[in-house]
Amino acid sequence: MTKYKKTYRTLHQIYDKHRGLYRENTDRKHMCLMWSTYDPPDIIEGTEPFRDVENAFNICIDEDDALDLYNMDLEETVRRIIEMQKEQSA
């Protein structure tokens, strides 16, 4: 299995876990759907969905990364996570 596919599978499990908490959210494969769309959080950095992503991929997500990732679909996020792993392991 490629790194991309493994990363996507893990991210999708995290996505399903958190998206499932908000029945109003459709399954459009966008990161923002891991939070309530009716009452989105004021601050997303450090929230449980991002903590799960950080722990699963051994990365740190700062405020700028959190805002970028929040607005991505899952495929874009997978590519960014792989980049972050390379950057943060150097």
PyMOL commands that set and color helices and strands:
alter all, ss='L'
color gray80, all
select helices_A, chain A and resi 3-19+31-34+48-57+63-70+74-89
alter helices_A, ss='H'
color red, helices_A
deselect
rebuild
show_as cartoon
